């Protein structure tokens, strides 16, 4: 994939002279890759829109035909129409379009032992991120992390006749794709006929704010034979849809600020403009009673203003049974300095104990080339988590040979005002060695996070003082 991505990205520079930016280019590649892979897999596409009709055309006939293909597919009923709705060609020069078609046609994509469209898409996003393209990684979650989460959560549609799974910040669909691949592998592809139809048409749901990644999610699921239900809209600032779900897996976009105002939603108990804290409240709303969730949250969210209130609510309404502290650099190259966690909880059971697995302390920072993220980074956590997807497996501190696995009673969590980032028991050895300090961007991120926490605490003190000052005149007036 590295060679293929380099080749595709190299052509992007040529297309800039045709007025096509990197975002448009990635979108056009997804349109064409989808048709090529559909042709390889024998997926039904209207005959006059199939890949050979594009591959065999040239000159202005090619550009005209490509425009017509996108138009026809956008009007096709069902998921194909959703995928190509509003799709437009960005090519003015037929030579450039022909060259891209040839580049795609020379590879048999479905024979590669990877999730090709996701790998190509993510590879191009990485290239864009390396060149400083803002927002390039906003839809990216590392595949090995998703697979570890799915392995713990076991989203099995066979357990209930109305089983559903949702990602309310779906991006390009990584969580739903891995969830489907997990159950497909578990049954070795041999579904009962009725279950197979239900899995294909009524199991996978999502929502996405941006049209491009929604297309990718629809394409990825469609190429797996799945017809998902993916809404286009704002998950936080629009009312929740009526559907409720058995499993929610999600990585809300990084950055805590929403529209600088709290959403006006009756189902949100805590009023805050913090985007990710609102995502947590949204997940609480859309989970069925007894439903379970895994949500990725950066450290700074866990000590942000009102984080304690939201986590207290979570601990009261749910069994917040597990927290995975992710390795530094997990989201390299998109957000290298961000430290993040995965919180696992089950709705309807109050929290008694919170188990925390520290996969970060004394773990070398993840880099793209020298120390890439692998499944081994999460193997011990998955073992410690246990076989029960609700976190009810028998657990022992000794399950981790390096003392990375600890349990804290909910009373201890309450003593720390439900600020989960404060539970640290391993000593970071690298900090004692000046030659082995974390990278500058991580040190800067830590410093900013600590400053934000201090500012938040000062703000709370000032608010108390202001409230006190306001109360005094009222008291005097009453006495008078």
Secondary structure, DSSP 8 states (H G I E B T S, - for coil): -HHHHHHHHHHHHHHGGGT--HHHHHHHHHHHHHHHHHHHHT----GGGSHHHHHT--HHHHHHHHHHHHHHHHTSSSHHHHHHTT-------HHHHHHHHHHHHTS-GGGSSS-HHHHHHHHHHHHHHHTT-TTTTTT---HHHHHHHHHHH---GGG-TT--EEETT-TTSHHHHHHHHHHHHHTTT---HHHHHHHHHHSEEEEESSHHHHHHHHHHHHHTT---EEEES-TTTS---S--EEEEEEE--S-SB-SSS----TT-SS---BHHHHHHHHHHHHEEEEEEEEEEEEHHHHTSTTHHHHHHHHHHHEEEEEEEE--TTTTTTTSTT--EEEEEEEETS--SEEEEEE-STT-----SSSS---THHHHHHHHHH-S-TTS-S---GGGSTTS-EEEEEHHHHHHTTT-GGG---S--GGGG-GGG---HHHHHHHHHHHHHHHHHHHHHHHHHHHHHHHHHHHHHHHH-
